[in-house]
């Protein structure tokens, strides 16, 4: 390995390529987080609906 190459400043294309790969990794990670968050929203909407129905049923049966 050429020792001089280790200390050489990378050219613009190399820097841009590295930045592009990092941006792709960040995009994939953020998309995965967004997908997870969307599923959690669906889950908690279901929980709220189920519990609301349960509470409403229990209250209506209590006052009959």
C-alpha positions as CSV (number, residue, x, y, z in Angstrom):
1,X,0.0,0.0,0.0
2,X,1.3,3.4,-0.9
3,X,1.8,5.4,2.3
4,X,1.4,8.7,0.4
5,X,-2.1,7.6,-0.6
6,X,-3.2,7.4,3.0
7,X,-2.5,11.1,3.5
8,X,-3.7,12.4,0.2
9,X,-6.8,14.6,0.2
10,X,-9.6,12.7,-1.7
11,X,-10.9,14.3,-4.9
12,X,-14.4,15.7,-5.2
13,X,-15.8,12.6,-6.9
14,X,-14.6,10.4,-4.1
15,X,-16.1,12.6,-1.5
16,X,-19.4,12.9,-3.4
17,X,-19.5,9.1,-3.8
18,X,-18.9,8.6,0.0
19,X,-21.6,11.2,0.8
20,X,-24.0,9.6,-1.6
21,X,-23.6,6.1,0.0
22,X,-24.1,7.7,3.5
23,X,-27.2,9.4,2.2
24,X,-28.6,6.1,0.9
25,X,-27.9,4.4,4.2
26,X,-29.6,7.2,6.1
27,X,-32.6,7.1,3.7
28,X,-33.0,3.4,4.2
29,X,-32.8,3.8,8.0
30,X,-35.3,6.6,8.0
31,X,-37.7,4.7,5.7
32,X,-37.6,1.8,8.1
33,X,-38.3,4.1,11.1
34,X,-41.2,5.6,9.2
35,X,-42.6,2.2,8.4
36,X,-42.4,1.2,12.0
37,X,-44.0,4.4,13.2
38,X,-46.9,4.0,10.7
39,X,-47.5,0.5,12.0
40,X,-47.4,1.7,15.6
41,X,-50.0,4.3,14.7
42,X,-52.3,1.6,13.2
43,X,-51.8,-0.6,16.3
44,X,-52.7,2.1,18.8
45,X,-55.7,3.3,16.8
46,X,-56.9,-0.3,17.0
47,X,-56.3,-0.4,20.8
48,X,-58.1,2.9,21.3
49,X,-61.1,1.7,19.2
50,X,-61.2,-1.7,21.1
51,X,-60.9,-0.1,24.5
52,X,-63.4,2.6,23.7
53,X,-66.0,0.0,22.6
54,X,-65.3,-2.0,25.7
55,X,-65.7,0.9,28.1
56,X,-68.9,2.1,26.3
57,X,-70.4,-1.4,26.5
58,X,-69.5,-1.7,30.2
59,X,-70.9,1.7,31.0
60,X,-74.2,1.1,29.1
61,X,-74.6,-2.3,30.9
62,X,-74.0,-0.8,34.3
63,X,-76.8,1.7,33.9
64,X,-79.4,-0.8,32.6
